[in-house]
Amino acid sequence: MSEAQMYQRIYELREQLSDAYSNYWNLYSDMSTWFFWFNLASVVIPFIILYFAIDRERLFEISFYGYTVHVLWSNVDNFLTAQNYLSHPHTLTGFIPAGVTVTAVVLPVTFMLLYQYCTNKGKNFYLYAIVASFIFGCGFGGISMIVDLLRMHNGMNLFYLFLIDIVVAFLALWMTRLFFKIKKTKRKI
């Protein structure tokens, strides 16, 4: 098979997958299901809480941390979904293949507020992040599996989610500290 033929085959399979995903969402995850309303609430409610709870004097620092958590977890989630390690059968929208899931907002907002709390109160972020990761990975992940918001395949399990949450939380912290350090240095040209 030539490169052009293989590319065309991949393109056609993606079109078929996109149609199947859209049909599935319309049948099982649209506005007539509790899944849709739960996913919508999991996007709206955390943002409302964040609006009232975020330290406005440190808005950009805390938002950078949360954005980093969001980007890292979204990329990990996309990879794990593409490799069939996990899937989110009921997402907020059928337009985006990976969908908008709880990991897009609830997890980053929770970790943003945790970061804010630990840095404001002088608490050990690493310890708190491990506890929060356990609650998300094993607790929330387990509940998500029970109610069919998350399915795992090919050896993926809740312990791995827990480990991924820790890695994402720590990497986001280190990246935030790096950029904070860069901000404080004077640029010499």
C-alpha positions in Angstrom: 0.0 0.0 0.0 1.4 3.4 -1.0 1.6 6.4 1.4 -1.2 8.1 -0.4 -3.4 5.0 -0.2 -2.6 4.5 3.5 -3.4 8.2 4.2 -6.7 7.9 2.4 -7.6 4.7 4.4 -6.8 6.5 7.7 -8.9 9.5 6.5 -11.9 7.3 5.7 -11.6 5.4 9.0 -11.6 8.7 10.9 -14.7 9.9 9.0 -16.4 6.6 9.9 -15.3 6.9 13.5 -16.5 10.5 13.7 -19.9 9.5 12.3 -20.2 6.6 14.7 -19.2 8.7 17.7 -21.7 11.4 16.8 -24.5 8.9 16.4 -23.6 7.2 19.7 -23.7 10.6 21.4 -27.0 11.5 19.9 -28.5 8.2 21.0 -27.0 7.8 24.5 -25.5 11.1 25.8 -27.6 14.0 24.4 -29.6 16.5 26.4 -32.3 13.9 27.2 -29.9 12.0 29.4 -28.6 12.6 32.9 -25.1 12.1 31.6 -25.4 15.4 29.6 -26.6 17.3 32.6 -24.0 15.9 34.9 -21.3 16.8 32.5 -22.7 20.3 32.0 -22.8 20.7 35.8 -19.3 19.4 36.2 -18.1 22.3 33.8 -20.3 25.1 35.2 -20.3 24.5 38.9 -16.4 24.4 39.3 -16.1 27.6 37.4 -18.7 29.3 39.7 -16.8 28.0 42.7 -13.5 29.2 41.3 -14.9 32.6 40.6 -15.7 33.2 44.2 -12.8 31.3 45.8 -9.8 32.3 43.7 -7.2 34.6 45.2 -7.5 37.6 42.8 -4.1 38.9 43.8 -2.5 35.7 42.6 -5.0 35.1 39.7 -2.5 34.6 36.9 -0.1 32.4 38.9 -3.0 30.1 40.1 -4.6 30.2 36.7 -1.3 29.2 35.1 -1.0 26.3 37.5 -4.6 25.2 36.7 -4.2 25.7 32.9 -1.0 23.5 33.1 -2.9 20.8 34.9 -5.7 21.0 32.3 -3.3 20.9 29.3 -1.2 18.0 30.7 -4.2 15.9 31.7 -6.1 16.6 28.4 -3.0 15.4 26.5 -2.7 12.3 28.6 -6.4 11.7 28.3 -6.3 12.1 24.6 -3.3 9.7 24.3 -5.0 7.1 26.6 -8.2 7.4 24.7 -6.5 7.1 21.3 -4.6 4.0 22.5 -7.9 2.5 23.9 -6.7 2.4 27.5 -9.7 4.4 28.7 -12.8 6.0 27.2 -15.4 8.4 28.3 -18.6 7.0 26.8 -20.8 9.9 27.8 -19.3 13.3 27.2 -20.7 16.9 27.1 -20.6 17.2 23.4 -20.5 14.8 20.4 -18.6 17.4 18.3 -15.2 16.8 19.9 -14.0 13.2 19.6 -12.4 13.1 23.1 -15.3 15.2 24.4 -15.4 17.5 27.4 -15.2 15.4 30.5 -14.8 15.8 34.2 -11.0 15.9 33.8 -11.3 19.0 31.7 -12.6 21.3 34.5 -13.2 19.5 37.8 -9.7 18.2 38.2 -7.9 21.4 37.2 -10.1 23.6 39.4 -9.7 21.4 42.4 -6.0 21.4 42.0 -5.9 25.1 41.5 -7.8 25.7 44.8 -5.5 23.1 46.5 -2.4 24.9 45.1 -3.8 28.2 46.4 -4.6 26.8 49.8 -1.2 25.1 50.3 0.8 28.1 49.1 -1.3 30.6 51.1 -1.2 28.6 54.3 2.3 27.2 54.0 1.1 23.6 53.7 3.0 20.7 52.1 1.6 20.7 48.6 3.1 17.4 47.7 1.3 15.6 50.6 -2.0 17.3 49.8 -1.7 16.6 46.1 -1.1 12.9 46.8 -4.2 12.8 48.9 -6.3 14.7 46.3 -4.9 12.4 43.6 -6.0 9.4 45.5 -9.5 10.8 45.9 -9.7 11.6 42.2 -7.9 8.5 40.9 -9.4 5.9 43.1 -12.5 7.5 44.5 -13.9 9.6 41.7 -12.5 7.3 39.1 -14.2 4.3 40.7 -17.5 6.1 41.0 -17.2 7.2 37.3 -16.7 3.6 36.3 -19.8 2.5 38.3 -22.0 5.1 36.7 -20.5 4.5 33.2 -18.7 7.9 32.8 -15.4 6.1 32.5 -14.4 2.7 31.0 -10.9 1.2 31.2 -9.3 -1.3 28.9 -6.0 -3.0 28.2 -4.8 -3.2 31.7 -5.6 0.4 32.7 -6.8 0.7 36.3 -7.6 3.2 39.0 -4.1 3.0 40.5 -2.6 4.2 37.2 -5.1 7.1 37.3 -3.9 7.9 40.8 -0.2 7.9 39.6 -1.1 10.0 36.5 -2.9 12.6 38.8 0.2 12.8 41.0 2.6 13.3 38.0 0.3 15.9 36.5 0.0 17.8 39.8 3.7 17.8 40.4 4.7 18.7 36.8 2.2 21.6 36.9 3.7 22.8 40.2 7.3 22.6 38.8 6.3 24.4 35.6 4.6 27.1 37.6 7.6 27.6 39.8 9.9 27.7 36.8 7.8 30.4 35.1 7.5 32.3 38.4 11.3 32.2 38.7 11.6 33.4 35.1 9.2 36.3 35.8 11.4 37.5 38.7 14.6 37.5 36.7 15.6 40.5 34.7 16.1 39.9 31.0 19.5 40.9 29.7 19.7 41.7 26.0 
